[in-house]
Amino acid sequence: MGFWGFGVLGLSHAKTGRYASVGVGTEIAVDIAVAEINAAGGVNGKKIRVEKFDTGGEAKNAQVAVQKFVEDIKALGVIGPFSSQEAQVGFAAGERLEIVQIPNAATAPGLTKDRKWAFRVTEDEGKQFGRLLKTMAVKGGVNNKTAAVMYPSDEFVGKSLASWMPKLLEANGWKMVIPAEGFPTNATDLSPHITKLKGNSPGVFAFAGLPEGTAKVMKELRRQGHNSTLIGGQIFADPDIGKVLGADGEGATYVSWYWWDTNDRTREFEKKFLDEAKKRGVNKSGAHHVDASAYDIVYVFADSMRRANVTGDAAKVKAERTAIRDNLMATNINGVNGKICFSKDHDSELPAYIIRIKNGQRTLLDSHAPDTCK
């Protein structure tokens, strides 16, 4: 049953399962935003409340979650689903059930295109990797313009990145020394994959996977004597990446749409996030960009709900879901990720921060401004 008199939002997140190391902070960030909004008077004089569903990172559960939020909870909108694969399945259900879903982590290109009810406060993986390569050309410090790509063959985003990452590298002047090489996430022996380099150390080694997989790959790469610079997209842009990789990650360079030290607002959010994480026994080096987006999404929903004059009346839920969707296209708020707006394809336009691991710590190497919402 929904609790009317409140504005109820659903949270479809990956607190457990394959994405847990990255997804653990989503709930923390959402709870911080909800507490702030309610302390400031709520939305249209009513408090908002979040009902949560842990998908375990499984795509099939994203459909179960959105159906529960629509039919049982009578939610006005959904924060999530989390991953790109979950979003593919969840978005299809959301179109049928007519409810807005806004993921904080799904970055595969084109996920929201031609959807009426799907939005994202993330940035396209391909665009961000292209920005990373622009920085590598002028500030990367790599003279050997050769590259190799590895990816987890059983991960949706990993396979997606591997299909275009080599092409983007080549378009930016990097020569591939071997074709993109895939391996199962749970593989324990990666030596046959790295051996294919045949002693030819690429200048950059691009990996399209989560931090845990990155650590396994880099350990074997270093064991076989390769000193390549690790580069990667947003999928392993975890603040703990320096800790996870240890000495093998020195010089690793990746792209994120959030940087904690951008301004007073990001610094304040970072402190609140770390304080709350510590209270909950979660040990993090900082907020992940997916945490920053989760926080911003709550404010995006609250802003649209205000402009849509949402009442929380059970008899009006269908019409109010539509009003929220229609008002989202006029979103223009300042978040911890910068100015939040949506393109015609319902995608946000976010900045790129190029981050390099130096002495085990995150350092800001470069930044790129967001595109204009059109």
C-alpha positions as CSV (number, residue, x, y, z in Angstrom):
1,M,0.0,0.0,0.0
2,G,1.2,3.5,-0.7
3,F,1.4,6.1,2.1
4,W,-0.6,9.0,0.7
5,G,0.0,12.4,2.0
6,F,3.6,11.6,1.1
7,G,5.3,11.8,-2.2
8,V,6.5,8.2,-2.7
9,L,9.5,7.4,-4.9
10,G,10.8,4.0,-5.6
11,L,14.5,3.1,-5.4
12,S,15.7,0.2,-7.6
13,H,19.3,-0.3,-6.5
14,A,22.0,-2.9,-6.5
15,K,22.9,-3.1,-2.8
16,T,24.0,-6.7,-3.1
17,G,25.2,-8.9,-6.0
18,R,27.8,-8.2,-8.7
19,Y,27.6,-4.4,-8.5
20,A,27.5,-4.1,-4.7
21,S,31.0,-2.6,-4.3
22,V,29.9,0.3,-6.6
23,G,26.2,0.3,-5.7
24,V,26.5,0.3,-1.9
25,G,26.5,4.1,-1.7
26,T,23.4,4.8,-3.7
27,E,21.0,4.3,-0.8
28,I,23.2,6.5,1.4
29,A,23.1,9.4,-1.1
30,V,19.4,9.0,-1.6
31,D,18.7,9.1,2.1
32,I,20.8,12.2,2.6
33,A,18.9,14.1,-0.2
34,V,15.5,13.0,1.2
35,A,16.4,14.1,4.7
36,E,17.5,17.5,3.4
37,I,14.4,18.1,1.3
38,N,12.1,17.0,4.1
39,A,13.9,19.2,6.6
40,A,13.4,22.2,4.2
41,G,9.6,21.6,4.1
42,G,9.3,18.8,1.7
43,V,7.5,19.1,-1.7
44,N,4.4,21.2,-1.9
45,G,4.1,21.0,1.9
46,K,4.4,17.2,2.0
47,K,7.3,15.0,2.9
48,I,8.7,12.6,0.4
49,R,9.4,9.0,1.2
50,V,11.4,6.3,-0.6
51,E,10.5,2.7,-0.9
52,K,13.5,0.5,-1.7
53,F,14.0,-2.7,-3.7
54,D,17.4,-4.4,-4.0
55,T,17.7,-6.0,-7.4
56,G,21.0,-7.8,-6.5
57,G,22.2,-6.4,-9.9
58,E,20.0,-8.9,-11.8
59,A,18.2,-7.5,-14.8
60,K,15.1,-9.6,-14.3
61,N,14.6,-8.1,-10.9
62,A,14.5,-4.6,-12.3
63,Q,11.2,-5.5,-14.0
64,V,9.9,-6.9,-10.7
65,A,10.9,-3.7,-8.9
66,V,9.2,-1.3,-11.3
67,Q,6.0,-3.4,-11.3
68,K,6.0,-3.5,-7.5
69,F,6.5,0.3,-7.3
70,V,3.6,0.9,-9.8
71,E,1.1,-1.6,-8.7
72,D,1.7,-2.1,-4.9
73,I,3.5,1.1,-3.7
74,K,1.7,3.5,-6.1
75,A,5.0,5.4,-6.5
76,L,5.2,8.6,-8.4
77,G,8.6,7.8,-10.0
78,V,11.6,5.5,-9.7
79,I,15.3,6.2,-8.9
80,G,17.0,3.5,-10.9
81,P,17.4,0.8,-12.2
82,F,21.1,0.7,-11.5
83,S,23.1,-0.9,-14.3
84,S,22.7,-0.6,-18.1
85,Q,21.5,-4.2,-18.4
86,E,18.9,-3.6,-15.6
87,A,17.8,-0.4,-17.3
88,Q,17.3,-2.2,-20.6
89,V,14.8,-4.5,-19.0
90,G,13.4,-2.0,-16.5
91,F,12.8,0.7,-19.1
92,A,10.7,-1.7,-21.2
93,A,8.5,-2.4,-18.3
94,G,8.4,1.3,-17.3
95,E,7.1,2.2,-20.8
96,R,4.3,-0.3,-20.5
97,L,3.4,0.8,-16.9
98,E,3.9,4.5,-17.6
99,I,6.2,5.6,-14.8
100,V,9.4,7.7,-15.0
101,Q,12.7,5.9,-14.1
102,I,16.0,7.7,-13.8
103,P,19.1,5.6,-13.3
104,N,22.2,6.8,-11.6
105,A,24.7,4.4,-13.1
106,A,23.4,3.1,-16.5
107,T,25.8,4.6,-19.1
108,A,25.6,2.4,-22.2
109,P,25.0,4.5,-25.3
110,G,21.5,5.1,-26.5
111,L,19.6,3.6,-23.5
112,T,16.9,6.3,-23.4
113,K,16.6,7.0,-27.1
114,D,13.0,6.8,-28.3
115,R,11.7,6.1,-24.8
116,K,8.9,8.2,-23.4
117,W,9.3,7.4,-19.7
118,A,13.1,6.8,-19.3
119,F,15.6,9.6,-18.3
120,R,19.2,9.4,-17.1
121,V,21.4,11.5,-14.8
122,T,24.5,9.8,-16.1
123,E,26.8,10.6,-19.1
124,D,27.2,8.4,-22.2
125,E,30.1,6.1,-21.9
126,G,31.4,6.7,-25.4
127,K,31.3,10.4,-25.1
128,Q,33.3,10.3,-21.9
129,F,35.9,7.9,-23.2
130,G,36.4,10.2,-26.1
131,R,37.0,13.1,-23.7
132,L,39.5,11.0,-21.8
133,L,41.4,10.3,-25.1
134,K,41.6,14.0,-25.8
135,T,43.3,14.6,-22.5
136,M,45.7,11.7,-23.0
137,A,46.8,13.3,-26.3
138,V,48.0,16.4,-24.5
139,K,48.5,15.6,-20.9
140,G,48.7,11.8,-20.8
141,G,52.5,11.5,-20.8
142,V,52.4,8.4,-23.0
143,N,54.6,8.6,-26.1
144,N,54.0,5.0,-27.2
145,K,50.8,5.3,-29.3
146,T,49.8,1.7,-29.1
147,A,46.9,0.2,-27.2
148,A,45.2,-3.0,-26.0
149,V,41.6,-3.5,-24.7
150,M,40.3,-6.1,-22.3
151,Y,36.8,-6.6,-21.1
152,P,34.6,-9.0,-19.0
153,S,32.8,-11.0,-21.7
154,D,29.8,-11.8,-19.5
155,E,29.1,-8.2,-18.5
156,F,26.7,-6.1,-20.6
157,V,28.6,-2.8,-20.4
158,G,31.9,-4.5,-20.8
159,K,30.9,-6.2,-24.0
160,S,29.3,-2.9,-25.2
161,L,32.4,-0.9,-24.6
162,A,34.6,-3.5,-26.2
163,S,32.6,-3.2,-29.4
164,W,33.5,0.5,-29.9
165,M,36.5,1.3,-27.6
166,P,39.1,0.0,-30.1
167,K,37.5,2.0,-32.9
168,L,37.6,5.2,-30.8
169,L,41.2,4.5,-29.8
170,E,42.2,4.1,-33.5
171,A,40.3,7.2,-34.5
172,N,42.4,9.1,-32.0
173,G,45.7,7.8,-33.3
174,W,46.3,4.8,-31.2
175,K,47.3,1.5,-32.9
176,M,45.8,-1.7,-31.5
177,V,48.4,-4.3,-30.8
178,I,45.8,-7.2,-30.5
179,P,42.1,-7.3,-31.0
180,A,39.9,-6.6,-28.0
181,E,40.3,-9.5,-25.6
182,G,37.4,-10.8,-23.4
183,F,37.4,-13.1,-20.4
184,P,34.8,-14.4,-17.9
185,T,34.4,-12.3,-14.8
186,N,35.1,-15.2,-12.5
187,A,38.2,-16.3,-14.4
188,T,41.1,-16.9,-12.0
189,D,43.9,-17.4,-14.6
190,L,44.3,-14.5,-16.9
191,S,47.8,-15.4,-18.1
192,P,46.7,-16.8,-21.5
193,H,45.0,-13.5,-22.3
194,I,47.9,-11.3,-21.3
195,T,50.4,-13.6,-23.1
196,K,48.7,-12.7,-26.4
197,L,50.6,-9.4,-26.1
198,K,53.7,-11.4,-26.9
199,G,56.0,-9.0,-25.1
200,N,54.7,-6.0,-27.0
201,S,53.8,-3.6,-24.2
202,P,51.1,-1.3,-25.4
203,G,51.4,2.4,-24.3
204,V,47.9,2.3,-22.9
205,F,45.9,-0.7,-21.6
206,A,42.2,0.1,-21.7
207,F,39.9,-2.0,-19.4
208,A,36.1,-2.0,-19.6
209,G,35.1,-3.5,-16.3
210,L,34.5,-3.1,-12.5
211,P,37.4,-2.4,-10.1
212,E,37.7,-6.0,-8.9
213,G,38.2,-7.2,-12.5
214,T,40.6,-4.4,-13.2
215,A,42.8,-5.5,-10.3
216,K,43.0,-9.0,-11.6
217,V,44.0,-7.9,-15.0
218,M,46.6,-5.4,-13.8
219,K,48.2,-7.9,-11.5
220,E,48.8,-10.3,-14.4
221,L,49.8,-7.5,-16.7
222,R,52.5,-6.3,-14.3
223,R,53.6,-9.9,-13.5
224,Q,54.3,-10.4,-17.2
225,G,56.5,-7.3,-17.2
226,H,54.2,-4.7,-19.0
227,N,54.4,-1.1,-17.8
228,S,51.4,0.1,-19.8
229,T,49.3,3.0,-18.5
230,L,45.9,1.8,-17.4
231,I,43.0,3.9,-18.8
232,G,39.3,3.3,-18.5
233,G,35.9,4.6,-18.8
234,Q,33.3,5.4,-16.1
235,I,32.6,1.8,-15.2
236,F,35.6,1.6,-12.9
237,A,35.6,5.2,-11.7
238,D,35.5,4.1,-8.1
239,P,37.1,6.4,-5.5
240,D,38.6,3.2,-4.0
241,I,40.3,2.3,-7.2
242,G,43.7,3.4,-5.9
243,K,43.3,1.1,-2.9
244,V,42.0,-1.8,-4.9
245,L,44.8,-1.7,-7.5
246,G,47.7,-0.8,-5.0
247,A,51.0,-0.3,-6.7
248,D,49.7,-1.9,-9.9
249,G,47.5,1.1,-10.4
250,E,50.0,3.9,-10.2
251,G,49.3,6.3,-13.1
252,A,45.9,4.8,-13.9
253,T,43.7,7.4,-15.6
254,Y,39.9,7.3,-15.9
255,V,36.9,9.6,-16.4
256,S,34.1,10.5,-14.1
257,W,31.3,13.0,-14.3
258,Y,31.8,14.0,-10.6
259,W,34.8,15.5,-8.8
260,W,34.5,16.0,-5.1
261,D,36.7,19.2,-4.9
262,T,34.9,21.2,-7.7
263,N,33.2,23.8,-5.4
264,D,31.7,24.3,-2.0
265,R,28.6,22.2,-2.8
266,T,30.6,19.2,-3.9
267,R,32.8,19.4,-0.9
268,E,29.8,19.7,1.4
269,F,28.2,16.6,-0.3
270,E,31.4,14.7,0.0
271,K,31.6,15.3,3.7
272,K,28.0,14.4,4.3
273,F,28.4,11.3,2.3
274,L,31.5,10.1,4.1
275,D,30.1,10.9,7.5
276,E,26.9,9.0,6.8
277,A,28.7,6.1,5.2
278,K,30.9,5.8,8.4
279,K,27.8,5.7,10.6
280,R,26.5,2.8,8.5
281,G,29.8,0.9,8.7
282,V,30.6,1.5,5.0
283,N,34.3,2.3,4.5
284,K,34.7,4.5,1.3
285,S,37.5,6.8,0.1
286,G,34.9,9.2,-1.3
287,A,31.5,9.4,-3.1
288,H,31.4,7.6,-6.4
289,H,29.9,9.6,-9.3
290,V,26.9,7.2,-9.2
291,D,26.3,8.3,-5.6
292,A,26.4,12.0,-6.7
293,S,23.9,11.2,-9.3
294,A,21.6,9.4,-6.9
295,Y,21.6,12.5,-4.7
296,D,20.9,14.8,-7.7
297,I,18.1,12.5,-9.0
298,V,16.1,13.0,-5.7
299,Y,16.3,16.7,-6.2
300,V,15.4,16.4,-9.9
301,F,12.2,14.5,-8.9
302,A,11.4,17.0,-6.1
303,D,11.8,19.9,-8.6
304,S,9.5,18.3,-11.2
305,M,7.0,17.3,-8.5
306,R,6.8,20.9,-7.3
307,R,6.3,22.3,-10.8
308,A,3.7,19.6,-11.5
309,N,1.8,20.6,-8.4
310,V,1.8,16.9,-7.2
311,T,-0.6,16.2,-4.4
312,G,0.0,12.6,-3.6
313,D,-3.7,11.8,-4.0
314,A,-4.1,8.1,-4.8
315,A,-6.9,8.9,-7.2
316,K,-4.6,11.2,-9.2
317,V,-1.4,9.0,-9.3
318,K,-1.6,8.2,-13.0
319,A,-2.1,11.8,-14.0
320,E,0.6,13.0,-11.6
321,R,3.1,10.5,-13.0
322,T,2.5,12.0,-16.4
323,A,2.8,15.5,-15.1
324,I,6.2,14.7,-13.5
325,R,7.4,13.3,-16.8
326,D,6.3,16.3,-18.8
327,N,7.9,18.7,-16.3
328,L,11.2,16.9,-16.4
329,M,12.0,18.3,-19.8
330,A,12.1,21.8,-18.3
331,T,14.6,20.7,-15.6
332,N,17.3,23.3,-15.0
333,I,18.7,22.9,-11.5
334,N,22.2,23.1,-10.0
335,G,23.3,19.7,-8.7
336,V,26.5,18.3,-7.3
337,N,27.2,17.2,-10.9
338,G,26.7,20.7,-12.2
339,K,23.7,22.0,-14.1
340,I,21.1,19.3,-14.6
341,C,19.0,19.4,-17.7
342,F,17.8,16.8,-20.3
343,S,18.4,16.5,-24.0
344,K,15.6,15.5,-26.5
345,D,16.6,11.9,-25.8
346,H,16.1,12.4,-22.1
347,D,19.9,12.2,-21.4
348,S,21.7,14.6,-19.0
349,E,24.7,16.6,-20.3
350,L,27.4,16.2,-17.6
351,P,31.0,17.3,-17.4
352,A,34.0,15.0,-17.6
353,Y,36.7,14.9,-15.0
354,I,39.9,13.1,-15.9
355,I,41.3,11.6,-12.8
356,R,44.8,10.0,-12.3
357,I,46.1,7.9,-9.5
358,K,49.3,9.3,-8.1
359,N,50.9,7.8,-5.0
360,G,47.7,5.9,-4.5
361,Q,45.6,9.0,-4.4
362,R,43.1,10.5,-6.8
363,T,44.3,13.7,-8.5
364,L,42.5,15.8,-11.1
365,L,44.4,15.8,-14.4
366,D,41.9,17.6,-16.6
367,S,38.2,18.5,-17.1
368,H,35.8,19.0,-20.0
369,A,32.7,21.1,-19.9
370,P,29.3,19.5,-20.5
371,D,27.5,19.8,-23.8
372,T,24.5,22.1,-24.0
373,C,21.1,20.4,-23.6
374,K,19.2,20.6,-26.8
